[in-house]
Every structure is written in C-alpha cells, then in structure tokens.
Amino acid sequence: MAKRILIYLCFGILFFLSSSSGKLLGYLLIPVGFAVGMGLLFLLKIILKLFNGKIVQKSGNLPIETSVYDGFILIFPFVIFAFLAVKLFGPGSGLPFMSAGLTICGGLTGMELMKKGGGKFSGMIIPSLFSMASSSLLSFLITLIKQGGIF
C-alpha cells in the first residue's frame, strides 16, 4: 500500500514540476497529478488484464498488479531529476523527465510482466505503447495548462 501511495505522490509532484509556473495556485496540481496517476495505472491494469488472460486465469490479478507497481516505482528518481531541473533551469522544466519516466516505467512494467509469464506482445509491447501514448497525452495536457496561464 505504501508503494502505491508513493507512486501516486510521485505522479502528483511530477505533474506540478512539469506544469507549474511557480504561482501559489500551482500547488493545486499535486492532487490533480495524484488523481491522473491513479487513473493511468488503473487503466493500464485493466488493459493488461484484458490482454493477459492466461495469467489472470492461472494466478488471479495479483501478478499484473505487482508488475505495474514494481515497474512504476522507478518513477521516483525522475522526480528527483525533475526537481533538480526546475531548480537549475526554472519552473516547468520537469516535463522531459515526466515523459521519460512514464516511458521507462512502462517498459519496466512489461519486463516484470514477462517474468511472470506474459507474452511478448501482451507483456512487453502493450505496456510500452500505453506508456508512450499516455506520456504524449500528458505532455499535450501540460502544454495546454502552461499556455493557458492557469497555473
């Protein structure tokens, strides 16, 4: 449970570091990022359960959930990198680290799933594609937030 909360909190902090301009209202992006992280990982688990029916029938949902959380715990170093980038280069410069973190964590989730019996396509390609697509969509969303001058 603590691992899940840490991952969601990392999503919130990355969302803030990627999109905030340093205004006080920017801190409201942390719970938004927390919720976005919860939604993305929930959606990833559903997709992986649909494509990995053998694992679900054999062992239940636990291997997929542990693969997702074991893969996404690696997002923590990217929070540190994004924090350093914001301190060195200014507000909002953490976006590349959020994108890289999501993509790498998706690939790591696929590797963890393949260790547990997932196929090449359903175990490795699906999480990687999902992570790349969600990284692109979040980058687009954060760019809209920055251009709108809201936070």
C-alpha positions as CSV (number, residue, x, y, z in Angstrom):
1,M,0.0,0.0,0.0
2,A,2.8,2.4,0.8
3,K,4.4,1.7,-2.6
4,R,1.2,2.7,-4.3
5,I,0.9,5.9,-2.4
6,L,4.5,6.8,-3.1
7,I,3.9,6.2,-6.8
8,Y,0.8,8.3,-6.9
9,L,2.5,11.1,-4.9
10,C,5.4,11.0,-7.5
11,F,2.8,11.5,-10.2
12,G,1.5,14.5,-8.4
13,I,4.9,16.0,-7.8
14,L,5.9,15.4,-11.4
15,F,2.7,16.9,-12.7
16,F,3.4,20.0,-10.5
17,L,7.1,20.3,-11.5
18,S,6.2,19.9,-15.2
19,S,3.4,22.4,-15.4
20,S,3.7,24.9,-12.6
21,S,4.9,28.4,-13.3
22,G,5.7,28.9,-9.6
23,K,2.4,30.6,-8.7
24,L,0.6,29.7,-5.5
25,L,-2.2,28.0,-7.4
26,G,0.3,25.7,-8.9
27,Y,0.3,23.6,-5.8
28,L,-3.3,22.5,-6.6
29,L,-1.7,20.5,-9.4
30,I,-0.3,18.0,-7.0
31,P,-3.7,16.4,-6.2
32,V,-4.6,16.6,-9.8
33,G,-1.4,14.7,-10.7
34,F,-2.2,12.2,-7.9
35,A,-5.6,11.5,-9.5
36,V,-4.1,11.4,-13.0
37,G,-1.6,8.8,-11.8
38,M,-4.3,6.7,-10.2
39,G,-6.4,6.8,-13.3
40,L,-3.5,5.9,-15.6
41,L,-2.3,3.0,-13.6
42,F,-5.9,1.8,-13.2
43,L,-6.4,1.9,-16.9
44,L,-3.1,0.1,-17.5
45,K,-4.1,-2.7,-15.1
46,I,-7.4,-3.1,-16.9
47,I,-5.7,-3.3,-20.3
48,L,-3.1,-5.7,-19.1
49,K,-5.8,-7.9,-17.6
50,L,-7.7,-8.0,-20.9
51,F,-4.6,-8.9,-22.9
52,N,-3.1,-11.4,-20.4
53,G,-6.0,-13.8,-19.8
54,K,-3.7,-16.7,-19.1
55,I,-2.0,-15.0,-16.2
56,V,-5.3,-13.9,-14.8
57,Q,-6.8,-17.4,-15.0
58,K,-3.8,-19.1,-13.6
59,S,-2.8,-16.7,-10.7
60,G,-5.5,-14.1,-10.5
61,N,-5.0,-10.3,-10.6
62,L,-2.0,-10.2,-8.3
63,P,0.8,-10.8,-10.8
64,I,-0.5,-7.9,-13.0
65,E,-0.9,-5.5,-10.1
66,T,2.6,-6.3,-8.7
67,S,4.1,-5.9,-12.2
68,V,2.6,-2.5,-12.6
69,Y,3.6,-1.2,-9.2
70,D,7.1,-2.8,-9.3
71,G,7.6,-1.2,-12.7
72,F,6.3,2.2,-11.8
73,I,8.3,2.5,-8.5
74,L,11.2,3.6,-10.8
75,I,9.4,6.9,-11.3
76,F,10.9,8.2,-8.0
77,P,14.4,9.0,-9.5
78,F,12.7,11.0,-12.2
79,V,11.0,13.2,-9.6
80,I,14.5,14.0,-8.2
81,F,15.8,14.8,-11.7
82,A,12.8,17.0,-12.4
83,F,13.2,18.8,-9.1
84,L,16.8,19.5,-9.9
85,A,15.9,20.7,-13.4
86,V,13.3,23.1,-12.0
87,K,15.8,24.5,-9.5
88,L,18.5,24.9,-12.2
89,F,16.5,25.9,-15.3
90,G,13.4,27.4,-13.9
91,P,9.7,26.5,-13.4
92,G,8.1,24.0,-15.8
93,S,11.3,22.4,-16.9
94,G,10.5,19.0,-15.5
95,L,8.3,17.9,-18.4
96,P,11.0,15.9,-20.2
97,F,11.6,13.9,-17.0
98,M,8.0,13.1,-16.6
99,S,7.8,11.9,-20.2
100,A,11.0,9.8,-19.9
101,G,9.8,8.4,-16.5
102,L,6.5,7.3,-17.8
103,T,8.0,5.6,-20.9
104,I,10.7,3.8,-19.0
105,C,8.4,2.7,-16.2
106,G,6.0,1.3,-18.9
107,G,8.9,-0.7,-20.4
108,L,9.9,-2.0,-16.9
109,T,6.3,-3.0,-16.2
110,G,6.4,-5.1,-19.4
111,M,9.7,-6.7,-18.3
112,E,8.2,-7.6,-14.9
113,L,5.1,-9.0,-16.6
114,M,7.1,-11.1,-18.9
115,K,8.9,-12.6,-15.9
116,K,5.6,-13.7,-14.6
117,G,4.6,-15.4,-17.9
118,G,3.2,-12.6,-20.1
119,G,3.7,-12.9,-23.8
120,K,5.9,-10.8,-26.0
121,F,3.1,-8.7,-27.4
122,S,0.8,-8.7,-24.4
123,G,3.5,-8.5,-21.8
124,M,6.0,-6.1,-23.3
125,I,4.6,-4.2,-26.3
126,I,1.2,-3.2,-24.7
127,P,2.6,-1.5,-21.6
128,S,5.3,0.3,-23.6
129,L,2.7,1.6,-26.1
130,F,0.4,2.6,-23.4
131,S,3.1,4.5,-21.6
132,M,4.3,6.3,-24.7
133,A,0.7,7.3,-25.6
134,S,-0.1,8.5,-22.0
135,S,3.2,10.4,-21.9
136,S,2.3,12.2,-25.2
137,L,-1.2,13.0,-23.9
138,L,0.0,14.3,-20.6
139,S,2.7,16.4,-22.3
140,F,0.0,17.9,-24.5
141,L,-2.3,18.5,-21.5
142,I,0.5,20.2,-19.6
143,T,1.4,22.3,-22.5
144,L,-2.2,23.4,-22.7
145,I,-2.2,24.3,-19.0
146,K,1.0,26.3,-19.4
147,Q,-0.2,28.2,-22.5
148,G,-3.5,29.0,-20.8
149,G,-1.6,30.6,-17.9
150,I,-3.9,29.0,-15.4
151,F,-1.3,27.6,-13.0
